[in-house]
Amino acid sequence: MDSKTRLLTKAVTWQVAGLFSMSLIGYFFTGSVAAGGGIAIAGAVTGFVAYFVHELVWSKIAWGVSRR
């Protein structure tokens, strides 16, 4: 089992890798570092909110949950 510090570090490095890759993709499509970065940040924020809402919805669904 991972420690909380390891889990946090993995989450942060994953987010940084995602921002970097999305910035590159945005740059290749737009030719602008600023636009590429903006696309990456917007994607990260949108993804975070969508994941959070997704988890909230699933926390209300009892299907597949073992009640021991």
PDB file with one MODEL, atoms N, CA, C and O in Angstrom:
MODEL        1
ATOM      1  N   MET A   1       0.843  -1.175   0.000  1.00  0.00           N
ATOM      2  CA  MET A   1       0.000   0.000   0.000  1.00  0.00           C
ATOM      3  C   MET A   1       0.893   1.245   0.000  1.00  0.00           C
ATOM      4  O   MET A   1       1.869   1.314   0.747  1.00  0.00           O
ATOM      5  N   ASP A   2       0.558   2.213  -0.830  1.00  0.00           N
ATOM      6  CA  ASP A   2       1.326   3.452  -0.915  1.00  0.00           C
ATOM      7  C   ASP A   2       1.056   4.350   0.287  1.00  0.00           C
ATOM      8  O   ASP A   2      -0.049   4.367   0.830  1.00  0.00           O
ATOM      9  N   SER A   3       2.087   5.102   0.697  1.00  0.00           N
ATOM     10  CA  SER A   3       1.894   6.093   1.752  1.00  0.00           C
ATOM     11  C   SER A   3       1.135   7.279   1.179  1.00  0.00           C
ATOM     12  O   SER A   3       1.050   7.434  -0.039  1.00  0.00           O
ATOM     13  N   LYS A   4       0.587   8.112   2.045  1.00  0.00           N
ATOM     14  CA  LYS A   4      -0.139   9.306   1.593  1.00  0.00           C
ATOM     15  C   LYS A   4       0.793  10.248   0.849  1.00  0.00           C
ATOM     16  O   LYS A   4       0.390  10.882  -0.126  1.00  0.00           O
ATOM     17  N   THR A   5       2.036  10.342   1.301  1.00  0.00           N
ATOM     18  CA  THR A   5       3.011  11.202   0.629  1.00  0.00           C
ATOM     19  C   THR A   5       3.290  10.695  -0.781  1.00  0.00           C
ATOM     20  O   THR A   5       3.377  11.482  -1.725  1.00  0.00           O
ATOM     21  N   ARG A   6       3.431   9.372  -0.921  1.00  0.00           N
ATOM     22  CA  ARG A   6       3.677   8.800  -2.244  1.00  0.00           C
ATOM     23  C   ARG A   6       2.468   9.025  -3.158  1.00  0.00           C
ATOM     24  O   ARG A   6       2.634   9.381  -4.325  1.00  0.00           O
ATOM     25  N   LEU A   7       1.260   8.819  -2.639  1.00  0.00           N
ATOM     26  CA  LEU A   7       0.053   9.041  -3.439  1.00  0.00           C
ATOM     27  C   LEU A   7      -0.049  10.488  -3.903  1.00  0.00           C
ATOM     28  O   LEU A   7      -0.375  10.754  -5.060  1.00  0.00           O
ATOM     29  N   LEU A   8       0.232  11.424  -2.995  1.00  0.00           N
ATOM     30  CA  LEU A   8       0.186  12.840  -3.351  1.00  0.00           C
ATOM     31  C   LEU A   8       1.237  13.167  -4.403  1.00  0.00           C
ATOM     32  O   LEU A   8       0.957  13.887  -5.361  1.00  0.00           O
ATOM     33  N   THR A   9       2.441  12.642  -4.228  1.00  0.00           N
ATOM     34  CA  THR A   9       3.520  12.885  -5.196  1.00  0.00           C
ATOM     35  C   THR A   9       3.159  12.334  -6.566  1.00  0.00           C
ATOM     36  O   THR A   9       3.396  12.987  -7.582  1.00  0.00           O
ATOM     37  N   LYS A  10       2.587  11.138  -6.598  1.00  0.00           N
ATOM     38  CA  LYS A  10       2.164  10.551  -7.864  1.00  0.00           C
ATOM     39  C   LYS A  10       1.079  11.396  -8.525  1.00  0.00           C
ATOM     40  O   LYS A  10       1.109  11.602  -9.739  1.00  0.00           O
ATOM     41  N   ALA A  11       0.128  11.885  -7.741  1.00  0.00           N
ATOM     42  CA  ALA A  11      -0.957  12.714  -8.289  1.00  0.00           C
ATOM     43  C   ALA A  11      -0.406  14.008  -8.874  1.00  0.00           C
ATOM     44  O   ALA A  11      -0.815  14.433  -9.954  1.00  0.00           O
ATOM     45  N   VAL A  12       0.529  14.634  -8.153  1.00  0.00           N
ATOM     46  CA  VAL A  12       1.106  15.905  -8.621  1.00  0.00           C
ATOM     47  C   VAL A  12       1.925  15.682  -9.887  1.00  0.00           C
ATOM     48  O   VAL A  12       1.791  16.441 -10.847  1.00  0.00           O
ATOM     49  N   THR A  13       2.779  14.645  -9.906  1.00  0.00           N
ATOM     50  CA  THR A  13       3.604  14.407 -11.096  1.00  0.00           C
ATOM     51  C   THR A  13       2.744  14.022 -12.290  1.00  0.00           C
ATOM     52  O   THR A  13       3.071  14.378 -13.423  1.00  0.00           O
ATOM     53  N   TRP A  14       1.650  13.303 -12.060  1.00  0.00           N
ATOM     54  CA  TRP A  14       0.729  12.965 -13.143  1.00  0.00           C
ATOM     55  C   TRP A  14       0.098  14.236 -13.709  1.00  0.00           C
ATOM     56  O   TRP A  14      -0.020  14.391 -14.925  1.00  0.00           O
ATOM     57  N   GLN A  15      -0.305  15.138 -12.821  1.00  0.00           N
ATOM     58  CA  GLN A  15      -0.923  16.387 -13.263  1.00  0.00           C
ATOM     59  C   GLN A  15       0.069  17.234 -14.057  1.00  0.00           C
ATOM     60  O   GLN A  15      -0.292  17.818 -15.079  1.00  0.00           O
ATOM     61  N   VAL A  16       1.311  17.301 -13.595  1.00  0.00           N
ATOM     62  CA  VAL A  16       2.345  18.062 -14.303  1.00  0.00           C
ATOM     63  C   VAL A  16       2.586  17.457 -15.685  1.00  0.00           C
ATOM     64  O   VAL A  16       2.690  18.182 -16.674  1.00  0.00           O
ATOM     65  N   ALA A  17       2.674  16.133 -15.748  1.00  0.00           N
ATOM     66  CA  ALA A  17       2.868  15.472 -17.046  1.00  0.00           C
ATOM     67  C   ALA A  17       1.691  15.758 -17.978  1.00  0.00           C
ATOM     68  O   ALA A  17       1.880  15.993 -19.171  1.00  0.00           O
ATOM     69  N   GLY A  18       0.484  15.736 -17.430  1.00  0.00           N
ATOM     70  CA  GLY A  18      -0.697  16.029 -18.238  1.00  0.00           C
ATOM     71  C   GLY A  18      -0.715  17.465 -18.733  1.00  0.00           C
ATOM     72  O   GLY A  18      -1.044  17.723 -19.891  1.00  0.00           O
ATOM     73  N   LEU A  19      -0.362  18.402 -17.858  1.00  0.00           N
ATOM     74  CA  LEU A  19      -0.307  19.812 -18.277  1.00  0.00           C
ATOM     75  C   LEU A  19       0.737  20.018 -19.364  1.00  0.00           C
ATOM     76  O   LEU A  19       0.500  20.743 -20.330  1.00  0.00           O
ATOM     77  N   PHE A  20       1.887  19.384 -19.207  1.00  0.00           N
ATOM     78  CA  PHE A  20       2.945  19.519 -20.205  1.00  0.00           C
ATOM     79  C   PHE A  20       2.507  18.948 -21.555  1.00  0.00           C
ATOM     80  O   PHE A  20       2.671  19.592 -22.591  1.00  0.00           O
ATOM     81  N   SER A  21       1.948  17.735 -21.533  1.00  0.00           N
ATOM     82  CA  SER A  21       1.540  17.116 -22.794  1.00  0.00           C
ATOM     83  C   SER A  21       0.396  17.881 -23.448  1.00  0.00           C
ATOM     84  O   SER A  21       0.383  18.051 -24.667  1.00  0.00           O
ATOM     85  N   MET A  22      -0.568  18.346 -22.648  1.00  0.00           N
ATOM     86  CA  MET A  22      -1.665  19.124 -23.229  1.00  0.00           C
ATOM     87  C   MET A  22      -1.189  20.476 -23.753  1.00  0.00           C
ATOM     88  O   MET A  22      -1.716  20.976 -24.746  1.00  0.00           O
ATOM     89  N   SER A  23      -0.199  21.068 -23.093  1.00  0.00           N
ATOM     90  CA  SER A  23       0.376  22.325 -23.584  1.00  0.00           C
ATOM     91  C   SER A  23       1.031  22.110 -24.941  1.00  0.00           C
ATOM     92  O   SER A  23       0.879  22.930 -25.847  1.00  0.00           O
ATOM     93  N   LEU A  24       1.763  21.002 -25.078  1.00  0.00           N
ATOM     94  CA  LEU A  24       2.388  20.698 -26.368  1.00  0.00           C
ATOM     95  C   LEU A  24       1.348  20.483 -27.461  1.00  0.00           C
ATOM     96  O   LEU A  24       1.484  20.996 -28.572  1.00  0.00           O
ATOM     97  N   ILE A  25       0.313  19.720 -27.135  1.00  0.00           N
ATOM     98  CA  ILE A  25      -0.742  19.481 -28.124  1.00  0.00           C
ATOM     99  C   ILE A  25      -1.414  20.802 -28.511  1.00  0.00           C
ATOM    100  O   ILE A  25      -1.647  21.067 -29.691  1.00  0.00           O
ATOM    101  N   GLY A  26      -1.720  21.621 -27.508  1.00  0.00           N
ATOM    102  CA  GLY A  26      -2.323  22.929 -27.788  1.00  0.00           C
ATOM    103  C   GLY A  26      -1.419  23.803 -28.626  1.00  0.00           C
ATOM    104  O   GLY A  26      -1.888  24.511 -29.518  1.00  0.00           O
ATOM    105  N   TYR A  27      -0.115  23.762 -28.347  1.00  0.00           N
ATOM    106  CA  TYR A  27       0.849  24.542 -29.129  1.00  0.00           C
ATOM    107  C   TYR A  27       0.886  24.069 -30.575  1.00  0.00           C
ATOM    108  O   TYR A  27       0.899  24.884 -31.497  1.00  0.00           O
ATOM    109  N   PHE A  28       0.901  22.738 -30.779  1.00  0.00           N
ATOM    110  CA  PHE A  28       0.948  22.209 -32.138  1.00  0.00           C
ATOM    111  C   PHE A  28      -0.297  22.585 -32.932  1.00  0.00           C
ATOM    112  O   PHE A  28      -0.221  22.804 -34.141  1.00  0.00           O
ATOM    113  N   PHE A  29      -1.431  22.661 -32.265  1.00  0.00           N
ATOM    114  CA  PHE A  29      -2.660  23.019 -32.964  1.00  0.00           C
ATOM    115  C   PHE A  29      -2.799  24.518 -33.200  1.00  0.00           C
ATOM    116  O   PHE A  29      -3.377  24.936 -34.203  1.00  0.00           O
ATOM    117  N   THR A  30      -2.269  25.336 -32.274  1.00  0.00           N
ATOM    118  CA  THR A  30      -2.488  26.777 -32.379  1.00  0.00           C
ATOM    119  C   THR A  30      -1.254  27.562 -32.792  1.00  0.00           C
ATOM    120  O   THR A  30      -1.370  28.661 -33.335  1.00  0.00           O
ATOM    121  N   GLY A  31      -0.063  27.006 -32.538  1.00  0.00           N
ATOM    122  CA  GLY A  31       1.169  27.728 -32.815  1.00  0.00           C
ATOM    123  C   GLY A  31       1.501  28.753 -31.744  1.00  0.00           C
ATOM    124  O   GLY A  31       2.434  29.538 -31.914  1.00  0.00           O
ATOM    125  N   SER A  32       0.765  28.762 -30.654  1.00  0.00           N
ATOM    126  CA  SER A  32       0.954  29.741 -29.591  1.00  0.00           C
ATOM    127  C   SER A  32       1.189  29.024 -28.259  1.00  0.00           C
ATOM    128  O   SER A  32       0.414  28.155 -27.858  1.00  0.00           O
ATOM    129  N   VAL A  33       2.287  29.413 -27.578  1.00  0.00           N
ATOM    130  CA  VAL A  33       2.565  28.841 -26.262  1.00  0.00           C
ATOM    131  C   VAL A  33       1.475  29.259 -25.272  1.00  0.00           C
ATOM    132  O   VAL A  33       1.026  28.443 -24.467  1.00  0.00           O
ATOM    133  N   ALA A  34       1.053  30.512 -25.326  1.00  0.00           N
ATOM    134  CA  ALA A  34       0.017  31.010 -24.414  1.00  0.00           C
ATOM    135  C   ALA A  34      -1.298  30.272 -24.629  1.00  0.00           C
ATOM    136  O   ALA A  34      -1.939  29.857 -23.663  1.00  0.00           O
ATOM    137  N   ALA A  35      -1.699  30.108 -25.866  1.00  0.00           N
ATOM    138  CA  ALA A  35      -2.950  29.395 -26.159  1.00  0.00           C
ATOM    139  C   ALA A  35      -2.834  27.934 -25.748  1.00  0.00           C
ATOM    140  O   ALA A  35      -3.772  27.371 -25.184  1.00  0.00           O
ATOM    141  N   GLY A  36      -1.701  27.321 -26.023  1.00  0.00           N
ATOM    142  CA  GLY A  36      -1.488  25.924 -25.632  1.00  0.00           C
ATOM    143  C   GLY A  36      -1.568  25.758 -24.127  1.00  0.00           C
ATOM    144  O   GLY A  36      -2.181  24.812 -23.633  1.00  0.00           O
ATOM    145  N   GLY A  37      -0.946  26.685 -23.392  1.00  0.00           N
ATOM    146  CA  GLY A  37      -1.008  26.640 -21.932  1.00  0.00           C
ATOM    147  C   GLY A  37      -2.419  26.865 -21.422  1.00  0.00           C
ATOM    148  O   GLY A  37      -2.860  26.215 -20.474  1.00  0.00           O
ATOM    149  N   GLY A  38      -3.122  27.788 -22.059  1.00  0.00           N
ATOM    150  CA  GLY A  38      -4.515  28.046 -21.671  1.00  0.00           C
ATOM    151  C   GLY A  38      -5.401  26.836 -21.890  1.00  0.00           C
ATOM    152  O   GLY A  38      -6.249  26.513 -21.057  1.00  0.00           O
ATOM    153  N   ILE A  39      -5.200  26.173 -23.013  1.00  0.00           N
ATOM    154  CA  ILE A  39      -5.955  24.954 -23.296  1.00  0.00           C
ATOM    155  C   ILE A  39      -5.652  23.896 -22.238  1.00  0.00           C
ATOM    156  O   ILE A  39      -6.561  23.226 -21.748  1.00  0.00           O
ATOM    157  N   ALA A  40      -4.375  23.745 -21.886  1.00  0.00           N
ATOM    158  CA  ALA A  40      -3.972  22.747 -20.889  1.00  0.00           C
ATOM    159  C   ALA A  40      -4.579  23.050 -19.522  1.00  0.00           C
ATOM    160  O   ALA A  40      -5.071  22.146 -18.845  1.00  0.00           O
ATOM    161  N   ILE A  41      -4.547  24.300 -19.120  1.00  0.00           N
ATOM    162  CA  ILE A  41      -5.104  24.671 -17.812  1.00  0.00           C
ATOM    163  C   ILE A  41      -6.625  24.483 -17.804  1.00  0.00           C
ATOM    164  O   ILE A  41      -7.188  23.967 -16.839  1.00  0.00           O
ATOM    165  N   ALA A  42      -7.276  24.902 -18.877  1.00  0.00           N
ATOM    166  CA  ALA A  42      -8.726  24.719 -18.965  1.00  0.00           C
ATOM    167  C   ALA A  42      -9.088  23.236 -18.926  1.00  0.00           C
ATOM    168  O   ALA A  42     -10.063  22.847 -18.282  1.00  0.00           O
ATOM    169  N   GLY A  43      -8.308  22.419 -19.610  1.00  0.00           N
ATOM    170  CA  GLY A  43      -8.551  20.974 -19.598  1.00  0.00           C
ATOM    171  C   GLY A  43      -8.342  20.377 -18.225  1.00  0.00           C
ATOM    172  O   GLY A  43      -9.110  19.513 -17.801  1.00  0.00           O
ATOM    173  N   ALA A  44      -7.309  20.827 -17.518  1.00  0.00           N
ATOM    174  CA  ALA A  44      -7.032  20.305 -16.176  1.00  0.00           C
ATOM    175  C   ALA A  44      -8.152  20.665 -15.200  1.00  0.00           C
ATOM    176  O   ALA A  44      -8.597  19.827 -14.417  1.00  0.00           O
ATOM    177  N   VAL A  45      -8.596  21.905 -15.256  1.00  0.00           N
ATOM    178  CA  VAL A  45      -9.671  22.347 -14.355  1.00  0.00           C
ATOM    179  C   VAL A  45     -10.972  21.622 -14.686  1.00  0.00           C
ATOM    180  O   VAL A  45     -11.671  21.154 -13.787  1.00  0.00           O
ATOM    181  N   THR A  46     -11.294  21.530 -15.960  1.00  0.00           N
ATOM    182  CA  THR A  46     -12.504  20.840 -16.386  1.00  0.00           C
ATOM    183  C   THR A  46     -12.459  19.369 -15.985  1.00  0.00           C
ATOM    184  O   THR A  46     -13.444  18.823 -15.488  1.00  0.00           O
ATOM    185  N   GLY A  47     -11.317  18.737 -16.202  1.00  0.00           N
ATOM    186  CA  GLY A  47     -11.160  17.335 -15.833  1.00  0.00           C
ATOM    187  C   GLY A  47     -11.311  17.118 -14.337  1.00  0.00           C
ATOM    188  O   GLY A  47     -11.933  16.144 -13.911  1.00  0.00           O
ATOM    189  N   PHE A  48     -10.748  18.013 -13.537  1.00  0.00           N
ATOM    190  CA  PHE A  48     -10.859  17.900 -12.082  1.00  0.00           C
ATOM    191  C   PHE A  48     -12.316  18.015 -11.639  1.00  0.00           C
ATOM    192  O   PHE A  48     -12.792  17.206 -10.842  1.00  0.00           O
ATOM    193  N   VAL A  49     -13.011  19.009 -12.151  1.00  0.00           N
ATOM    194  CA  VAL A  49     -14.414  19.213 -11.783  1.00  0.00           C
ATOM    195  C   VAL A  49     -15.263  18.021 -12.239  1.00  0.00           C
ATOM    196  O   VAL A  49     -16.113  17.539 -11.491  1.00  0.00           O
ATOM    197  N   ALA A  50     -15.032  17.556 -13.453  1.00  0.00           N
ATOM    198  CA  ALA A  50     -15.796  16.418 -13.961  1.00  0.00           C
ATOM    199  C   ALA A  50     -15.551  15.177 -13.113  1.00  0.00           C
ATOM    200  O   ALA A  50     -16.491  14.444 -12.806  1.00  0.00           O
ATOM    201  N   TYR A  51     -14.306  14.933 -12.732  1.00  0.00           N
ATOM    202  CA  TYR A  51     -13.989  13.777 -11.892  1.00  0.00           C
ATOM    203  C   TYR A  51     -14.663  13.901 -10.529  1.00  0.00           C
ATOM    204  O   TYR A  51     -15.218  12.929 -10.016  1.00  0.00           O
ATOM    205  N   PHE A  52     -14.614  15.088  -9.947  1.00  0.00           N
ATOM    206  CA  PHE A  52     -15.223  15.320  -8.639  1.00  0.00           C
ATOM    207  C   PHE A  52     -16.730  15.062  -8.688  1.00  0.00           C
ATOM    208  O   PHE A  52     -17.275  14.383  -7.817  1.00  0.00           O
ATOM    209  N   VAL A  53     -17.395  15.602  -9.699  1.00  0.00           N
ATOM    210  CA  VAL A  53     -18.842  15.392  -9.855  1.00  0.00           C
ATOM    211  C   VAL A  53     -19.128  13.906 -10.095  1.00  0.00           C
ATOM    212  O   VAL A  53     -20.079  13.361  -9.534  1.00  0.00           O
ATOM    213  N   HIS A  54     -18.327  13.265 -10.907  1.00  0.00           N
ATOM    214  CA  HIS A  54     -18.458  11.837 -11.184  1.00  0.00           C
ATOM    215  C   HIS A  54     -18.392  11.040  -9.882  1.00  0.00           C
ATOM    216  O   HIS A  54     -19.213  10.149  -9.661  1.00  0.00           O
ATOM    217  N   GLU A  55     -17.435  11.348  -9.029  1.00  0.00           N
ATOM    218  CA  GLU A  55     -17.298  10.655  -7.752  1.00  0.00           C
ATOM    219  C   GLU A  55     -18.486  10.941  -6.831  1.00  0.00           C
ATOM    220  O   GLU A  55     -18.947  10.042  -6.128  1.00  0.00           O
ATOM    221  N   LEU A  56     -18.985  12.169  -6.824  1.00  0.00           N
ATOM    222  CA  LEU A  56     -20.154  12.495  -6.016  1.00  0.00           C
ATOM    223  C   LEU A  56     -21.368  11.682  -6.452  1.00  0.00           C
ATOM    224  O   LEU A  56     -22.102  11.150  -5.619  1.00  0.00           O
ATOM    225  N   VAL A  57     -21.569  11.591  -7.748  1.00  0.00           N
ATOM    226  CA  VAL A  57     -22.702  10.825  -8.265  1.00  0.00           C
ATOM    227  C   VAL A  57     -22.557   9.354  -7.877  1.00  0.00           C
ATOM    228  O   VAL A  57     -23.506   8.746  -7.384  1.00  0.00           O
ATOM    229  N   TRP A  58     -21.369   8.780  -8.097  1.00  0.00           N
ATOM    230  CA  TRP A  58     -21.164   7.371  -7.782  1.00  0.00           C
ATOM    231  C   TRP A  58     -21.234   7.094  -6.284  1.00  0.00           C
ATOM    232  O   TRP A  58     -21.543   5.970  -5.889  1.00  0.00           O
ATOM    233  N   SER A  59     -20.959   8.077  -5.451  1.00  0.00           N
ATOM    234  CA  SER A  59     -21.070   7.855  -4.007  1.00  0.00           C
ATOM    235  C   SER A  59     -22.528   7.673  -3.577  1.00  0.00           C
ATOM    236  O   SER A  59     -22.789   7.165  -2.486  1.00  0.00           O
ATOM    237  N   LYS A  60     -23.464   8.077  -4.411  1.00  0.00           N
ATOM    238  CA  LYS A  60     -24.897   7.946  -4.124  1.00  0.00           C
ATOM    239  C   LYS A  60     -25.479   6.642  -4.663  1.00  0.00           C
ATOM    240  O   LYS A  60     -26.630   6.317  -4.372  1.00  0.00           O
ATOM    241  N   ILE A  61     -24.706   5.893  -5.440  1.00  0.00           N
ATOM    242  CA  ILE A  61     -25.185   4.676  -6.072  1.00  0.00           C
ATOM    243  C   ILE A  61     -24.690   3.469  -5.272  1.00  0.00           C
ATOM    244  O   ILE A  61     -23.490   3.298  -5.063  1.00  0.00           O
ATOM    245  N   ALA A  62     -25.630   2.642  -4.833  1.00  0.00           N
ATOM    246  CA  ALA A  62     -25.281   1.493  -3.978  1.00  0.00           C
ATOM    247  C   ALA A  62     -24.863   0.265  -4.784  1.00  0.00           C
ATOM    248  O   ALA A  62     -24.327  -0.685  -4.213  1.00  0.00           O
ATOM    249  N   TRP A  63     -25.092   0.263  -6.075  1.00  0.00           N
ATOM    250  CA  TRP A  63     -24.807  -0.898  -6.914  1.00  0.00           C
ATOM    251  C   TRP A  63     -23.335  -1.312  -6.811  1.00  0.00           C
ATOM    252  O   TRP A  63     -22.436  -0.489  -6.983  1.00  0.00           O
ATOM    253  N   GLY A  64     -23.109  -2.574  -6.535  1.00  0.00           N
ATOM    254  CA  GLY A  64     -21.757  -3.116  -6.489  1.00  0.00           C
ATOM    255  C   GLY A  64     -20.976  -2.861  -5.223  1.00  0.00           C
ATOM    256  O   GLY A  64     -19.806  -3.234  -5.135  1.00  0.00           O
ATOM    257  N   VAL A  65     -21.598  -2.231  -4.235  1.00  0.00           N
ATOM    258  CA  VAL A  65     -20.912  -1.923  -2.982  1.00  0.00           C
ATOM    259  C   VAL A  65     -21.181  -3.045  -1.988  1.00  0.00           C
ATOM    260  O   VAL A  65     -22.327  -3.428  -1.756  1.00  0.00           O
ATOM    261  N   SER A  66     -20.114  -3.560  -1.413  1.00  0.00           N
ATOM    262  CA  SER A  66     -20.243  -4.613  -0.422  1.00  0.00           C
ATOM    263  C   SER A  66     -20.457  -3.993   0.948  1.00  0.00           C
ATOM    264  O   SER A  66     -19.666  -3.158   1.386  1.00  0.00           O
ATOM    265  N   ARG A  67     -21.516  -4.396   1.621  1.00  0.00           N
ATOM    266  CA  ARG A  67     -21.855  -3.858   2.951  1.00  0.00           C
ATOM    267  C   ARG A  67     -21.553  -4.905   4.014  1.00  0.00           C
ATOM    268  O   ARG A  67     -22.461  -5.582   4.497  1.00  0.00           O
ATOM    269  N   ARG A  68     -20.296  -5.039   4.375  1.00  0.00           N
ATOM    270  CA  ARG A  68     -19.939  -6.044   5.390  1.00  0.00           C
ATOM    271  C   ARG A  68     -19.940  -5.486   6.759  1.00  0.00           C
ATOM    272  O   ARG A  68     -19.661  -6.205   7.719  1.00  0.00           O
TER     273      ARG A  68
ENDMDL
END
